């Protein structure tokens, strides 16, 4: 075991070129307890530490909601995410109607996530160098504008596949900054001890929206048309922007302007931390494999709905909502736990997800598809949320934006490859066969992860 270090020594070790300030509690001004909590968390997480994973102390299921600023931010994001999921359903259905091709849908999804693969690490540097609240007040209106443009093109009949792809690419550029910033911003809103709960509640909001949004989207397409769904998504960004405005957190950069180092050195520092920390390295490897092959619902579910089961936009909305219901169940389950599950649970859940996807090969009826997608949604979000929590709680605060940008790059950036792979398989074979192939690869990834992890206990 490494020699124990005092909180003061630990703080000096991790300050490096960063601002010598005490952490500020989301409840108000900094105090000695805040400093001790952060120092204790960082002390066991150095890249050479053998204490990289420690079970978290017991906590209340909704502890993060006691922070007023987190409550405001969380509620605004919940409304916005409902609109986002409405647009996912509408955009995917629009592309299938325009092209009648699973491969084209895969290409569209790949284009939307390609900028995240290429630019997220730079987005993470921005999240550490610039005020995070200010960045979000730029990215959220930008997303609003893109949704309105797509709505106008669709309503006027001028929409073409090429236009949709350009707008998807631009949205990917916005998300390359928005995603790592939003993930790092959560840390500014809560105390360190409430961070795992805040991450789980963020996931619960995302997946509550994933339950409600597709169902509303499917109904909205029938009631007000595809353009109406895009307009509603644009309007849903207004509460998110309104709840950002009064926040005190995130008004200052995480790194002192006078102490900044060159951008490429910034990137190298974050990548070096990931490479030298076995827990983070293992999680990101699993996320790369499972993210590429196991998280392709956006491509496969509309094809399954339209070509295999034979339902319309409303039926597709309900199938997507079933996956959302499972996702919400996983997020709420994780939020209710007193301790963060171990990395071994993450590995096991990758295998469970693979098994469920293999089972999709024989599904041709609506009700069995609903039940299976509920299970896939549960396993998928359990895996993603736990991976996010393990990485965020492992990273020291001054590096968190860059570490999360690496995570985001791997998680969302693998989507282009996965979307093209799944879309090609669905076009050549069927959605069920594509699910089965991707699930088999997830099972293999879980086996590799089980061998590589330092501990195999399942608390």
C-alpha positions as CSV (number, residue, x, y, z in Angstrom):
1,X,0.0,0.0,0.0
2,X,1.3,3.5,-0.7
3,X,2.2,5.8,2.2
4,X,-0.8,7.7,3.5
5,X,-0.8,11.4,2.6
6,X,-2.3,14.3,4.5
7,X,-5.0,16.4,2.8
8,X,-2.6,19.3,2.7
9,X,0.1,17.3,0.9
10,X,-2.5,15.9,-1.5
11,X,-3.8,19.3,-2.4
12,X,-0.2,20.6,-3.1
13,X,0.5,17.5,-5.2
14,X,-2.6,18.0,-7.4
15,X,-2.6,21.8,-7.6
16,X,0.3,21.9,-10.2
17,X,-0.3,24.8,-12.5
18,X,-3.9,25.4,-11.4
19,X,-5.5,28.2,-9.3
20,X,-4.6,27.8,-5.6
21,X,-8.2,28.2,-4.5
22,X,-10.4,26.2,-2.1
23,X,-13.3,24.3,-3.6
24,X,-16.6,26.1,-3.4
25,X,-19.6,24.2,-2.2
26,X,-22.8,24.4,-4.2
27,X,-24.5,25.4,-0.9
28,X,-22.4,28.6,-0.6
29,X,-18.9,29.6,0.5
30,X,-16.1,27.2,0.9
31,X,-15.4,25.7,4.3
32,X,-12.8,23.3,5.8
33,X,-15.2,20.3,5.4
34,X,-15.4,20.9,1.7
35,X,-11.6,21.0,1.4
36,X,-11.2,17.8,3.4
37,X,-13.8,16.0,1.4
38,X,-12.2,16.9,-1.9
39,X,-8.7,16.1,-0.6
40,X,-9.8,12.7,0.7
41,X,-11.4,11.9,-2.6
42,X,-8.3,12.9,-4.6
43,X,-5.9,11.2,-2.2
44,X,-7.0,7.7,-3.2
45,X,-7.1,8.4,-6.9
46,X,-3.6,9.2,-8.0
47,X,-2.6,7.4,-11.2
48,X,-0.2,5.2,-9.2
49,X,-2.6,4.5,-6.4
50,X,-3.9,1.0,-5.5
51,X,-7.1,2.6,-4.1
52,X,-8.5,3.7,-7.5
53,X,-11.9,2.1,-6.7
54,X,-13.4,2.5,-3.3
55,X,-17.0,1.8,-2.4
56,X,-18.7,5.1,-1.8
57,X,-20.1,5.9,1.6
58,X,-23.8,5.6,2.2
59,X,-25.8,8.5,0.8
60,X,-29.5,9.5,0.4
61,X,-31.2,8.6,-2.8
62,X,-31.9,12.2,-3.8
63,X,-29.1,13.9,-2.0
64,X,-28.0,16.0,-4.9
65,X,-31.5,17.7,-5.1
66,X,-30.8,19.5,-1.8
67,X,-28.5,21.9,-3.9
68,X,-30.7,24.7,-5.2
69,X,-28.5,25.3,-8.3
70,X,-28.5,21.6,-9.2
71,X,-32.3,21.5,-8.9
72,X,-32.7,24.5,-11.3
73,X,-30.2,23.1,-13.8
74,X,-31.7,19.6,-13.6
75,X,-35.3,20.7,-14.2
76,X,-34.4,22.8,-17.2
77,X,-32.4,20.0,-18.8
78,X,-35.3,17.6,-18.2
79,X,-37.7,19.7,-20.3
80,X,-35.1,20.2,-23.0
81,X,-34.2,16.5,-23.2
82,X,-37.9,15.6,-23.8
83,X,-37.8,17.8,-26.9
84,X,-34.5,16.3,-28.0
85,X,-35.9,12.8,-27.9
86,X,-39.0,14.0,-29.8
87,X,-36.6,15.2,-32.5
88,X,-34.7,11.9,-32.5
89,X,-37.9,10.0,-33.4
90,X,-39.0,12.6,-36.0
91,X,-35.6,12.9,-37.7
92,X,-35.1,9.2,-37.9
93,X,-38.5,8.7,-39.4
94,X,-38.0,11.6,-41.8
95,X,-34.8,10.0,-43.1
96,X,-36.4,6.6,-43.6
97,X,-39.3,8.2,-45.5
98,X,-37.0,10.2,-47.7
99,X,-34.5,7.3,-48.4
100,X,-36.1,4.0,-47.4
101,X,-32.6,2.9,-46.4
102,X,-31.2,1.6,-43.1
103,X,-27.7,2.4,-44.5
104,X,-28.6,6.1,-45.1
105,X,-29.9,6.3,-41.6
106,X,-26.6,4.9,-40.3
107,X,-24.7,7.4,-42.4
108,X,-26.8,10.3,-40.9
109,X,-26.2,9.1,-37.3
110,X,-22.5,8.7,-38.1
111,X,-22.3,12.3,-39.4
112,X,-24.0,13.7,-36.4
113,X,-21.5,12.0,-34.1
114,X,-18.4,12.4,-36.2
115,X,-17.6,15.9,-34.9
116,X,-17.7,14.5,-31.3
117,X,-15.1,12.0,-32.3
118,X,-12.8,14.7,-33.8
119,X,-13.5,17.7,-31.5
120,X,-14.7,16.6,-28.0
121,X,-11.2,16.6,-26.6
122,X,-10.9,20.3,-27.6
123,X,-14.4,20.8,-26.2
124,X,-13.1,19.5,-22.9
125,X,-10.2,22.0,-22.9
126,X,-12.8,24.8,-23.5
127,X,-14.8,23.4,-20.5
128,X,-11.8,23.8,-18.3
129,X,-10.5,27.1,-19.7
130,X,-13.8,29.1,-20.1
131,X,-16.7,29.6,-17.7
132,X,-18.9,26.5,-18.2
133,X,-22.2,28.4,-17.7
134,X,-21.2,30.8,-20.4
135,X,-20.4,28.0,-22.8
136,X,-23.8,26.4,-22.2
137,X,-25.5,29.7,-22.9
138,X,-23.9,29.5,-26.3
139,X,-24.4,25.9,-27.2
140,X,-28.1,25.6,-26.1
141,X,-29.4,28.5,-28.3
142,X,-27.3,27.1,-31.1
143,X,-29.1,23.8,-30.8
144,X,-32.4,25.6,-30.6
145,X,-31.7,27.4,-33.9
146,X,-30.7,24.2,-35.7
147,X,-34.0,22.6,-34.7
148,X,-36.0,25.5,-36.0
149,X,-34.2,25.5,-39.3
150,X,-35.0,21.8,-39.8
151,X,-38.7,22.5,-38.9
152,X,-38.9,25.3,-41.5
153,X,-37.3,23.1,-44.2
154,X,-39.7,20.2,-43.5
155,X,-42.8,22.5,-43.3
156,X,-42.0,24.2,-46.6
157,X,-41.3,20.9,-48.4
158,X,-37.7,22.0,-49.2
159,X,-36.1,19.3,-47.0
160,X,-33.7,16.9,-48.7
161,X,-31.4,14.2,-47.3
162,X,-28.4,16.4,-48.0
163,X,-29.9,19.3,-45.9
164,X,-30.7,16.9,-43.0
165,X,-27.1,15.6,-43.1
166,X,-25.6,19.1,-43.0
167,X,-27.8,20.1,-40.0
168,X,-26.9,16.8,-38.3
169,X,-23.2,17.6,-38.8
170,X,-23.6,21.1,-37.4
171,X,-25.4,19.8,-34.4
172,X,-22.6,17.4,-33.8
173,X,-20.1,20.3,-33.8
174,X,-22.3,22.0,-31.1
175,X,-22.5,18.8,-29.1
176,X,-18.7,18.3,-29.2
177,X,-18.5,21.4,-26.9
178,X,-21.9,21.0,-25.1
179,X,-21.5,17.4,-24.0
180,X,-18.2,17.6,-22.0
181,X,-19.2,21.0,-20.7
182,X,-22.6,19.7,-19.3
183,X,-20.9,16.7,-17.7
184,X,-18.2,18.8,-16.1
185,X,-20.7,21.5,-15.1
186,X,-22.6,19.1,-12.8
187,X,-19.5,19.0,-10.6
188,X,-19.8,22.8,-10.1
189,X,-23.4,22.4,-8.7
190,X,-23.0,19.9,-5.9
191,X,-20.6,18.9,-3.1
192,X,-18.1,16.1,-3.9
193,X,-19.9,13.6,-1.7
194,X,-23.2,14.1,-3.7
195,X,-21.5,13.8,-7.1
196,X,-22.4,10.1,-7.8
197,X,-26.0,10.9,-6.9
198,X,-26.0,14.0,-9.2
199,X,-24.7,11.9,-12.1
200,X,-27.4,9.2,-11.5
201,X,-30.1,11.9,-11.3
202,X,-28.8,13.4,-14.5
203,X,-29.1,10.0,-16.1
204,X,-32.6,9.7,-14.6
205,X,-33.6,13.0,-16.3
206,X,-32.1,11.9,-19.6
207,X,-33.9,8.6,-19.5
208,X,-37.2,10.0,-18.2
209,X,-37.0,12.2,-21.3
210,X,-36.2,9.1,-23.3
211,X,-39.4,7.5,-22.0
212,X,-41.7,10.5,-22.5
213,X,-40.1,12.1,-25.6
214,X,-40.4,9.3,-28.1
215,X,-44.0,8.6,-27.1
216,X,-45.0,12.3,-27.4
217,X,-42.9,12.5,-30.6
218,X,-44.8,9.6,-32.2
219,X,-48.1,11.1,-31.3
220,X,-47.0,14.6,-32.4
221,X,-45.9,13.4,-35.8
222,X,-49.5,12.2,-36.4
223,X,-51.1,15.3,-34.9
224,X,-48.9,18.2,-36.1
225,X,-46.5,16.5,-38.5
226,X,-42.8,16.1,-38.6
227,X,-42.2,19.9,-38.7
228,X,-44.2,20.4,-35.6
229,X,-42.0,17.9,-33.7
230,X,-38.9,19.9,-34.7
231,X,-40.5,23.2,-33.6
232,X,-41.5,21.7,-30.2
233,X,-37.9,20.6,-29.7
234,X,-36.7,24.1,-30.4
235,X,-39.1,25.5,-27.9
236,X,-37.9,23.0,-25.3
237,X,-34.5,24.7,-25.1
238,X,-36.1,27.8,-23.6
239,X,-36.5,26.4,-20.1
240,X,-32.9,25.1,-20.2
241,X,-31.6,28.5,-21.1
242,X,-33.9,30.2,-18.5
243,X,-32.6,28.0,-15.7
244,X,-29.0,28.6,-16.6
245,X,-29.3,32.4,-16.3
246,X,-29.7,32.8,-12.5
247,X,-27.0,30.2,-11.6
248,X,-23.9,31.4,-9.7
249,X,-21.8,28.3,-10.5
250,X,-19.7,28.1,-13.6
251,X,-19.2,31.8,-14.0
252,X,-15.4,31.4,-13.6
253,X,-13.1,29.1,-15.5
254,X,-12.0,25.9,-13.7
255,X,-8.3,26.8,-14.6
256,X,-6.8,30.2,-13.8
257,X,-6.3,32.3,-17.0
258,X,-2.8,33.3,-15.8
259,X,-1.8,29.7,-15.2
260,X,-2.9,28.1,-18.4
261,X,-0.6,25.9,-20.4
262,X,-0.7,25.4,-24.2
263,X,-3.8,23.6,-25.5
264,X,-1.9,20.6,-26.8
265,X,-0.1,20.3,-23.4
266,X,-3.6,20.5,-21.8
267,X,-4.8,17.6,-23.9
268,X,-1.7,15.6,-23.2
269,X,-2.2,16.0,-19.5
270,X,-5.7,14.7,-19.6
271,X,-4.7,11.8,-21.9
272,X,-1.7,11.0,-19.7
273,X,-4.0,10.7,-16.6
274,X,-6.3,8.3,-18.5
275,X,-3.4,6.2,-19.7
276,X,-1.8,6.0,-16.2
277,X,-5.0,5.2,-14.3
278,X,-6.0,1.5,-14.7
279,X,-9.6,1.9,-13.6
280,X,-10.3,4.8,-16.0
281,X,-8.4,2.9,-18.7
282,X,-10.5,-0.2,-18.3
283,X,-13.8,1.7,-18.2
284,X,-12.9,3.6,-21.4
285,X,-11.9,0.4,-23.2
286,X,-15.2,-1.1,-22.3
287,X,-17.1,2.0,-23.4
288,X,-15.3,2.0,-26.7
289,X,-16.3,-1.6,-27.5
290,X,-19.8,-1.5,-26.1
291,X,-20.4,2.0,-27.4
292,X,-19.4,1.0,-30.9
293,X,-21.5,-2.2,-31.2
294,X,-24.0,-2.3,-28.4
295,X,-25.6,1.2,-28.4
296,X,-27.1,1.4,-31.9
297,X,-30.8,1.7,-31.0
298,X,-31.1,5.0,-33.0
299,X,-30.4,3.0,-36.2
300,X,-31.9,-0.4,-35.5
301,X,-35.2,0.4,-33.7
302,X,-36.8,2.4,-36.5
303,X,-35.7,-0.3,-39.0
304,X,-37.1,-3.0,-36.7
305,X,-40.4,-1.0,-36.3
306,X,-40.9,-0.2,-40.0
307,X,-39.4,-3.2,-41.9
308,X,-39.8,-6.2,-39.4
309,X,-42.8,-5.5,-37.2
310,X,-44.6,-3.3,-39.7
311,X,-45.8,-0.4,-37.5
312,X,-45.9,3.4,-38.3
313,X,-44.4,6.4,-36.6
314,X,-46.6,6.0,-33.5
315,X,-45.6,2.4,-33.1
316,X,-41.9,3.3,-33.5
317,X,-42.4,6.0,-30.8
318,X,-43.8,3.4,-28.4
319,X,-40.9,1.0,-29.1
320,X,-38.4,3.8,-28.4
321,X,-40.4,4.7,-25.3
322,X,-40.1,1.1,-24.1
323,X,-36.3,1.3,-24.3
324,X,-36.7,4.7,-22.5
325,X,-38.7,3.1,-19.7
326,X,-36.0,0.5,-19.1
327,X,-33.4,3.2,-19.2
328,X,-35.3,5.3,-16.6
329,X,-35.6,2.2,-14.4
330,X,-31.9,1.7,-14.5
331,X,-31.1,5.3,-13.7
332,X,-33.5,5.4,-10.8
333,X,-32.2,2.1,-9.5
334,X,-28.6,3.5,-9.5
335,X,-29.7,6.7,-7.9
336,X,-31.3,4.8,-5.0
337,X,-28.2,2.7,-4.2
338,X,-26.3,3.6,-1.0
339,X,-22.9,2.7,-2.7
340,X,-21.6,2.9,-6.2
341,X,-21.3,-0.6,-7.7
342,X,-17.8,-1.9,-8.4
343,X,-16.2,-2.1,-11.9
344,X,-17.0,-5.8,-11.9
345,X,-20.7,-4.9,-12.1
346,X,-19.9,-2.7,-15.1
347,X,-18.2,-5.7,-16.9
348,X,-21.1,-8.0,-16.0
349,X,-23.7,-5.5,-17.3
350,X,-21.9,-5.4,-20.7
351,X,-22.4,-9.1,-21.0
352,X,-26.1,-8.9,-20.0
353,X,-26.6,-6.2,-22.7
354,X,-25.0,-8.5,-25.2
355,X,-27.2,-11.4,-24.3
356,X,-30.4,-9.4,-24.6
357,X,-29.4,-8.0,-28.0
358,X,-28.7,-11.6,-29.3
359,X,-32.2,-12.5,-28.3
360,X,-33.6,-9.8,-30.7
361,X,-32.8,-12.0,-33.7
362,X,-36.1,-13.9,-33.3
363,X,-38.4,-10.9,-32.5
364,X,-41.1,-10.1,-35.1
365,X,-44.1,-9.1,-33.0
366,X,-44.8,-5.8,-31.3
367,X,-45.3,-6.9,-27.7
368,X,-42.2,-9.1,-27.4
369,X,-40.3,-6.2,-29.0
370,X,-41.6,-3.9,-26.3
371,X,-40.5,-6.2,-23.5
372,X,-37.1,-6.9,-25.0
373,X,-36.4,-3.2,-25.7
374,X,-37.3,-2.5,-22.1
375,X,-34.6,-4.9,-21.0
376,X,-32.0,-3.6,-23.5
377,X,-32.7,0.0,-22.3
378,X,-32.2,-1.0,-18.7
379,X,-28.9,-2.8,-19.3
380,X,-27.6,-0.1,-21.7
381,X,-28.2,2.8,-19.3
382,X,-27.0,0.9,-16.2
383,X,-23.8,0.3,-18.1
384,X,-23.4,3.9,-19.4
385,X,-24.4,5.6,-16.1
386,X,-22.1,3.4,-14.0
387,X,-19.2,4.0,-16.5
388,X,-19.8,7.8,-16.3
389,X,-19.9,7.7,-12.5
390,X,-16.7,5.7,-12.2
391,X,-14.8,8.0,-14.5
392,X,-16.1,11.3,-13.1
393,X,-15.4,10.3,-9.5
394,X,-11.9,9.1,-10.4
395,X,-10.8,12.3,-12.0
396,X,-9.4,15.2,-9.9
397,X,-11.3,18.4,-10.4
398,X,-8.7,20.4,-12.4
399,X,-8.5,17.6,-14.9
400,X,-12.2,16.6,-15.0
401,X,-13.2,18.5,-18.1
402,X,-10.3,16.9,-20.1
403,X,-10.8,13.5,-18.7
404,X,-14.6,13.7,-19.5
405,X,-13.8,14.9,-23.0
406,X,-11.8,11.7,-23.5
407,X,-14.7,9.7,-22.2
408,X,-17.1,11.7,-24.4
409,X,-14.9,11.2,-27.4
410,X,-14.8,7.5,-26.9
411,X,-18.5,7.1,-25.9
412,X,-20.2,9.3,-28.5
413,X,-17.3,9.3,-31.0
414,X,-17.6,5.5,-31.5
415,X,-21.1,6.1,-32.8
416,X,-20.1,6.8,-36.4
417,X,-18.4,3.4,-36.7
418,X,-21.2,1.6,-34.9
419,X,-23.9,3.3,-36.9
420,X,-22.3,2.5,-40.2
421,X,-21.7,-1.1,-39.1
422,X,-25.2,-1.6,-37.7
423,X,-26.9,0.2,-40.7
424,X,-25.0,-1.9,-43.2
425,X,-25.9,-5.2,-41.4
426,X,-29.6,-4.2,-41.2
427,X,-29.6,-3.2,-44.9
428,X,-28.0,-6.5,-46.0
429,X,-29.7,-8.8,-43.5
430,X,-32.3,-7.5,-41.0
431,X,-32.5,-5.4,-37.8
432,X,-32.7,-8.6,-35.7
433,X,-29.6,-10.1,-37.3
434,X,-27.7,-6.8,-36.8
435,X,-28.7,-6.8,-33.1
436,X,-27.5,-10.4,-32.7
437,X,-24.0,-9.7,-34.3
438,X,-23.6,-6.6,-32.2
439,X,-24.7,-8.4,-29.0
440,X,-22.2,-11.2,-29.6
441,X,-19.4,-8.6,-29.8
442,X,-20.6,-7.1,-26.5
443,X,-20.4,-10.5,-24.8
444,X,-16.8,-10.9,-26.1
445,X,-16.0,-7.4,-24.8
446,X,-17.3,-8.3,-21.3
447,X,-15.1,-11.5,-21.3
448,X,-12.1,-9.4,-22.1
449,X,-13.0,-6.8,-19.4
450,X,-13.5,-9.6,-16.8
451,X,-9.9,-10.8,-17.5
452,X,-8.4,-7.4,-17.4
453,X,-10.0,-5.9,-14.3
454,X,-8.0,-5.8,-11.1
455,X,-10.9,-7.2,-8.9
456,X,-13.8,-9.4,-9.8
457,X,-16.0,-9.0,-6.8
458,X,-19.7,-8.2,-7.4
459,X,-20.9,-6.2,-4.4
